[in-house]
Amino acid sequence: MPGTEGKVGLVFVSHSTKIAEGLVELAAQMAPATSLAAAGGTDEGGIGTSFDKVTAAIGEVDSGVGVVVLADLGSAILTAETALDFLDDDVRERVVIVDAPLVEGAVAASVTAEIGGMLDAVVAAAESARGDSGEVPGPDPVGSASPTPATAPGASSAPGQPPAAPEGAGLSRTVTIVNKDGLHARPAAEFVKLANTFTSKISINGKDSKSLLGIMSLGLVRGTTATLSTADAEGKPALDALATLIESGFGEA
């Protein structure tokens, strides 16, 4: 069967051939072992969508565990829905069209598929692009950007830097971004992949370390600092591993 065995496949439907193919190129930088297919433009190469291209793309990435389809405009979604209507019943039940921002949804979904997420997890990752900020839930998560009372021990921090965690609030470690282009898409994806190998919940400047879009929204460039924090008493191995990855420069320093 086509597709990468055991991984959810992704199909990107766009009115433009170049957009769809460019998105595959972008996502492949972060998800090289995931099956990605472009279904852009008409059969003649013009602006529009193609039933046949969508159908072929689904077959190309389907390994039997599921396919997520993302589209750029309403009529592209209609084309994808029509293609689904003509699939065999057993294939149709494992194909999901997600209505989410194409680029952000594709990137988030591809990374989740790359780390072995099943269909529901990949769908959720794509849907997170509709507005998930990646904020760690709960009041004043350790290492968040929420103000810390000045009277709390260890609460002071230098202007423009992440606030220090109050003593006894958990574990934290502050590191400096050293790679030339900062925490852009590829290193952010590597960070998320590593975070997902641990069960401990780690935050980075208040964002969930397992949320690709949340981390990318931080805009961490070279020379800025990031505070990694956890309230999990068993979270030190995860904290240290993620800090070490950042300090390594992701091979780009």
PyMOL commands that set and color helices and strands:
alter all, ss='L'
color gray80, all
select helices_A, chain A and resi 17-30+51-61+74-85+89-92+102-114+119-130+185-195+212-216+236-247+249-251
alter helices_A, ss='H'
color red, helices_A
select strands_A, chain A and resi 9-14+36-40+67-71+95-98+171-176+203-204+207-208+225-230
alter strands_A, ss='S'
color yellow, strands_A
deselect
rebuild
show_as cartoon
